[in-house]
Amino acid sequence: MKEENHNHNSNRGILFFFLITMTILTLVNCFELLTRSDAEGRYEGLDHLDTLEDDAIEMWGAIQYWMGKQIAFGTTTYEDVTLLSNGYATMTDSNSDYHAAILGAEQASALAADLGAAFLYVQAPGKQRYADELPQGVMCYSVQKSELVVEILQQKQIPVIDMRSVLEATGEDWWNYFYRSDHHWNNQAAFIAYQQICEYLQSCGMQMNGSYLQPEAYERNVYQDVFLGTHGRMAGRYYTGLDDYELWLPTFDTQFDLTVASQGIHLRGDFEECFVHYENLDHYSFDYYAYYAYLKEDYDCFEIVNESNTSGPHVVIIRDSEAVPVSVFLACQCSELDIIDLRYCGDMEVSAYIREQQPDAIIYLFGPGYLASENAMVIPR
């Protein structure tokens, strides 16, 4: 009986603490809302938290972390957040299908051949590699799917770069290439992918500037604790932690012209002026996502003209978000770079657009997340 009373009192104590904490946070945020709101109704609240919804995510994630849960119930329409054995967060992929990736690569390769252009498929890895990194009983098909896509495309003699193998071959700690709170690879891994792509383009007879391929040609600035990744925005920073972000800036002269016609965006200037958005690095946030310190957002089509390198190749890259940092590095080597995200193309006649561009190369670059999605992988006809 005493033990039952003890457990009952303990549960009441936890509930009381939770209610008091939520009440205090609500009062503080109401005060912030009334005194500091801007013209759009947003505000910089307690410790850079932006809304009561954000506070609720933080509190819910903290409770789940305190309870020792390796799988946190997410607060968005995405899957729940899973902690790997080393504490890195991921989203498990329960869909074993990958056929959209094969179909998309085959059709894009055929389009490139018809245009007399080179084709390359680049498979970015998920951060989880082995089953024993997952909580017991949890299944994730991302590794299996990625491996099968690479194997099948190689059998079909479609040029492919398996970035998992490339990164493993460097001898570096695997986790140095990934964020703790986000599923994307970091800019160091993206730069290695850029080097691999340029090596392939060069083997196809395209001109590459070797000095631009050296890490020493870039200034690297670290912004500490500014990155609340995709998983962090689902389960809160107390569950996933915060990440640093390393911004790479070329030390060589650059001049670009960037257009996103569907958004009315037109920028002209150097690498920083066209590609870098420092507001995303001001502090961690549920709204300003540090991964998009380059290019700001995903759009249907970026058209980038490199006015400093008119002799470089004209490349079309079809991609998901894994290609964001790779794209800005690659833009330095190209005379023109068109970045297409099929998820946002709507009624855009993508095949006709690519034919009009007459590129020297078409590149596919995807992580494991969209290998089953025709909307992301297959160019509409």
N, C-alpha and C positions, 0 to 999 in steps of 0.2 A: 504493500500500500504506500509506504514512504517513497519507494522508487517511482510509482505512478504519479504521486503528487509532485515529485521533483521534476519529472519529464514534463508534466502539465505546466508547472511554473516556468520551466525553461522555455517552452514554446510560447507562453504568454509574454515572456521577456523579449524574445526575438521579435514577435509581432509588434510589441509596444515600441521597441527601438526603431523598427522600420517605419511605423506610422509617424513617430516624432521627427525622424530624419526627413521624410517626404514633406511633412508640414513645413519644416524650416526651409527646405529648398524651394517649396512653392511660394512662401512669403518673400524670400529673397528675390526670386525671379520676377514676381509680380512687381516688387519695388523697382527692379531694373527695367522692366517693361514700361512702367509709368514715367521713369525719369531719364532713361537713356535710349529710348527707341529712336530709330532713324526714320527717314521719310517712307521707307518700305516696310516699316513695322518690325524690322530685325534689330537686334541689339547684341552688345557684347556683355554677356552675363557673367556670373561667378566663374572665375578661372577659365574664361573664353568659351563657356558653354552657351549655346545660342537660343534654345527653346526649352520649354518644359518637357517636350517629347525627348529631347536629347538627354535631359537630366534623368528621365525615367529609364532610358537605355543604360546610362551609366550605373544607376542604382541596381537595376535588374542584373546586369553583368557582374557587378561587384558581389551581389548575393550568390550568384551561381559559382563564381570563383571561390568565395569563402566556403561554399558547400563542397568544394573539391570536384566539381563536375567537369569532365573532359569534353562533354558535348553540351553546349549552351543553346537553349532555345532562342532562335534569332528573333529580331524585332522588325524584320522586313519581309518582303515576299520571297527573298532568297532562301536557300537551305540554311539549316542551323550551322553554327560555328563549331568546329571540332579542333581540339588541341592535340597536336602530335606529342610524341613522347618527350620531345625536348622543349615543349611549351610554345612552339610556333603554331599559329592558327591557320586553318584551312577550311574549305568547304568540300565535303565528300561528293563525288560524282557517282550517282546511282544509275546512270544511263550508260549501258555498255555499247551503244550504237556509235559507229564512226563512218558510216557509208557516205554521208554528205561530204566529208573531207575528200574521199576518194573521187567521187563524182565531180566535185568542184575543181580539184587539181587536174583531173583528166581533161575536162572541158577547157580550162584555162590554158593548159599545155597545148591543146589542139589549136586554140585561138592564137597563141604565141607563134606556133609553127606556121600558121596561115599568114601571119604578118611578117615572117622572117625574123622574129624576135627570140631571144633566149627566154627560158622559163626556169624558175627555181622555187621549190617548196621548202620552207623553213619551219620545222616543228619545235616550238618552244616547250620546255618541260614544265610540268607541275612541280611544286616544291617537295611533295611527298613522293618517296621512291619505293619504300618497302612496306610490306603488310604489317610488320611488327612495330612500325612507327605510329600506327593507328590504335585507338582504344580497342580493347578486345571485342570482337563481334562486329566491328564496323567494316563495311565493304566500300571500296573506292576503285572505280574503273579507269581513272585518268591515265595511269601508267600503262595499263594493258592496251588502251585505245591508242595512245601515242605510239607505242611500239608497233602495233599492227599497221597503223597508217604508214609509218616509215618503211616497214618491211614490204608492204604491198606496192607502194610507189616505187621502191627500188626494183621489185620484180617486174614492174611495168616499164622500167628504164626511164622513169621520170626523175630528173635531178632533185635530190633532197638533201638537206642538212639536218641531222638529228642533234639538236643543241644539248640534249642530255649527255650524249656521248662526248661532245666537244667539251662541255664544262667539267665532266668527270676526268677527262684526260689532262686538265690543267694541273691536277694535284692539289688544288686549293680545297679548303673546307667547303663542302657543298652549301652550307647554310650562309656562307659569306655572300652568296649570290641572290639572297632572297630577304624580303622584309618579314618581320615577325607578325605584323598585324594585317598583312595584305597578301594576296595570291600572286601578284606580279613579281617578275625578277627585277633586280635593281639595275642601276645604270652601268655598273661594272660588267654584269652579265650581258646587258644589251650592247655594250661596246664590243664585246667579244663576238657577238652575233653579227654586228656590223662588219667587223674584220673578215669574218667568214664569207659574208655575202660579197664583199668587195673582191676577195680572192677568187670567188667563182666568176664574177663579172669580168675580171681581168683575164681569166682563163678562156673566156669567150671573145677576147680581143678588144675589150673596152678599156679605155684609158682611166687609170686610177692614180691619185696622188699619194705616193707612199708615205710622205711625212704626215698626212692627215690621219693615217692609220696607227700612229704611235700615241700611246696614252700621254707621253710627255708633251704633246702638242696642245694639251687641254689644261686649263686651270680648274682645279676641283675644290669646291667650297662646301663644307659640311654644315647643314642646318640641323641643330639638335632638337629632338623631341617635337618635330613639327608635323609628323606623318601619322595620322590616324587612318589606317588602311581600310579596305572594304570590310574586313572582318571586325575591325575596331568600331566601325560605324554601325555594325549590326549588334555587337555585344558589349561595346563600351571599352574604354581604355583600361579600366581596372581588370578586365578579363583578358585582353590581348596585349596590353602594353602599348607604348608609343615607339615609333621608329625615327631614326635620323634619316635625312635625305642628303645625298651628295650630288650637287649640281655641277655638271661638266660644261665648261665654256671654252670654245676654241681660242687659242692665242693668236691664230693667223687671221688675216683680214677676210671679211665676208660681206656680201651684199646680196640680199634676197628680195624677191617680190612675191608675196603670199596672198592668195585669193581663195575665199570660200564663198562662191557665188550665191549659194542658197541662203546664206546668212547675211549677205551684204558686207562681208568682211574683206578689207583690202589693207594690207600692211606692206610697207617698204622700208628696209633698213638692214642692219647687220643681224647676226645670229640672235643676240639678246632681244633686239627690237621686234623681230618677227616671231620668235619661237618661245621666249621665256616669259612666264607670268609670275612675278615675284609675290603677288598677293596670295598665291597658294602656299607660300613658304613663310608667311608672317607668323602663324601659330597653328597648332593642330585645330581641326574644325570638322564638324559634321557636314559642312557645306563646301569649304575650300579644300580640295583633295590634292595633297602634295604630289602624287604620282603625275598629275597633269600640270606640273610646273612647266612642262613642255606642251605646247599646242592647246592648252586650256581645256578642251573638250573633244569628244568624238563627234565628227561631222560626216556628211555623206562624201564630200570630196574636197581635199586641199589641192590647190594647184600652186606649185612652188617653182619659180624661175630663179636660178642661181646666176646672178649677173657677174659673179666673180669667177665663174668656171664655165664658160660658154662651149668649151670643147668636150665636156663630160657627156656621159650617156643620158638618154631620156628614159626614165624608169617609171613604171606603174607598180605600186605596191598595194595589194589587196590584203586587208589585215583585220585583226581584232586589236584590243588595247595593248597587247604585249608588244606591238610594233611602235608604240609612241616614241620612246627614246631612240630606238633603232632608226626611225625615220628621220629624225633631225640630224643624226650623225651622217646618214646616207645622203641627205640633201647637199652636204658639203662636197660630195664627189660627183653629183649629177649636174647637167645643164638644166634639166627639168625633172621634177619629181611630182607625180600625181599620187596622192594617198586616198584610197577608196575604202570605205567601210560599208559593206553591202547591207548591214543592219539598218542603215539610215537612208538608203538610196531611194526608197519609195518608187515613184514612177520614172526615175531616171533611167534612160536607155544606156545601161552600163557598157554592154558589148559594142554598141555603136560609138559611144564616147571613146573607148579604148582604141577602136579602129581609126577614129579620127586623129588620135594622138600619135599614131604610128611609133610606138615606143621601141627602144632597143632591147628592153627586157621587161618581163612581167614576173613579179615576185609574190608568192603567197607566204604570209607569216601569221601563224596562229598558235595559241596555247591549246591545252586539252579541252577547254570549256565549251567550245562551239563545234566540235568535230561531228556532232549529230545534227547540226542546224543548217538546213539548206538556205535559210534566210541569210545566214552569215557567210556561207562557204561557196554557194553556187551562183555564178553570174547569170542573171535573168536573160532570157533570149527574146 
